[in-house]
């Protein structure tokens, strides 16, 4: 099948030829016909299969004869990187059509986005948070909206994104076409998506997703503290020129990037603590080959599209099998090929087995010849999970012991300060408990401390020789310490 057989507008066919699209991918062949017929669609396809063009092409086809000046399509994406990638695809496909688009994401100034709303660009690509920021103002009324696309629907509709998505839906017309595209759609998400779609066409929904066919998998068992050294050796032994390494935390991403730079490897980093300008610069440097390795957290897993990406490294085992699918799908975008290495420490074996069960196959294990698996590095990028848990438990035990000791010490202070349990003193005009000197500190010299405390107490000016309160003139028990009292 060719793109011409799908019935697309001539200008869009020219765009596909200009971009080198020889024939539709499977998801494009399956999704474009029902979208051309105006149906709601729930579609699954692995990362890099061409699903972005699968929803953009029919939307652009329907918008071409429409009048300009009204936003008629909204694409919602989970991350800034993915939104920027979709906006780039839109520019490529709509470049000769006169249709316009704009990205509405956080991390950049709002004013250009305000102008996009006011002009009524044909297609908006947005992240939920920034979209809700704009919806607070009258200019962001999408009353003419005809198409809503939720891309990466498994992320958009999971527990973290669902509240924002529901708030977004309240601002949109109910009469519209809704499209859900994703690399994976677990059964509960499919059920939830059913509430948002009207008589949808469901495509390629599978209970188990699989990575792209062009991926070669390899697992490297290695202790936590040696992962950075193993990666360095693989890079020096001739790993592909373009490498994307995923870490679990922002802290580890920074530590790994610093380690590689100290050892002469040009690298960049992308994670949530980096500004939008820093993330854009890092991704641009990686795409242009100025840096060999890009270190990223999962925030970038679904927004990076790099030609000739040769290798993905899972520096830590993904906690969810679907995340593994997304990560390793980067090298094999649109029927390309590539490698996926996963570094596995002993406490991560359970997560790896979950991935293998999900895929229905055992991933091959490898070791690196000449690498010293027994050495002890001077620094560790991150403390292993088991050690972190043990440290947390030990700290909580110490905190409980300290709290118990403090409570016992306060109880002893109260008993020494008020041995008769008198409570409120007549000599205290505030009506509260009389202030006493601090109790003697526990220890081997406790007897001396008690004696000193007794002497201090006996020497206070508001006590008489018998330890009771001396009556002051006026009969109100006022403590006139240090002031002479005139006779009556």
Protein Blocks (a to p, Z undefined) as FASTA:
>chain_A
ZZklnopafklmmmmmmnopabdcfklmmmmmmmmnopacdddddehilpmmmmmmmmmm
mmmmpcehiafbdcddfbfklmmmmmmmmmmmmmmnopacddddehiafklmmmmmmnop
abdcddfklmmmmmmpmklccfkbcbdcdehkllmmmmklmmmmmmmmmmpcfbdcdddd
dfbdcfklmmmmmmmpghiadehiafbdcddfkbccddddddfklmmmmmmmmmmnopaf
bdcdddfbfklmmmmmmmmmmnopacddddfkbcfklmmmmmmmmmnopafbdcddfklm
mmcccehiabdcdfbacfbfklmmmmmmmmmgghiacdddddddfklmmmmmmmmmmnop
acdddddehiafkbccfbdfbdcfklmmmmmmmmmmmmmmmmmmmmmmmmmmmmmmmmno
nopafklmnopacdddddddedjklmmmmmmmmmmmmmpckbcfkopacddehjlopace
hiacddZZ
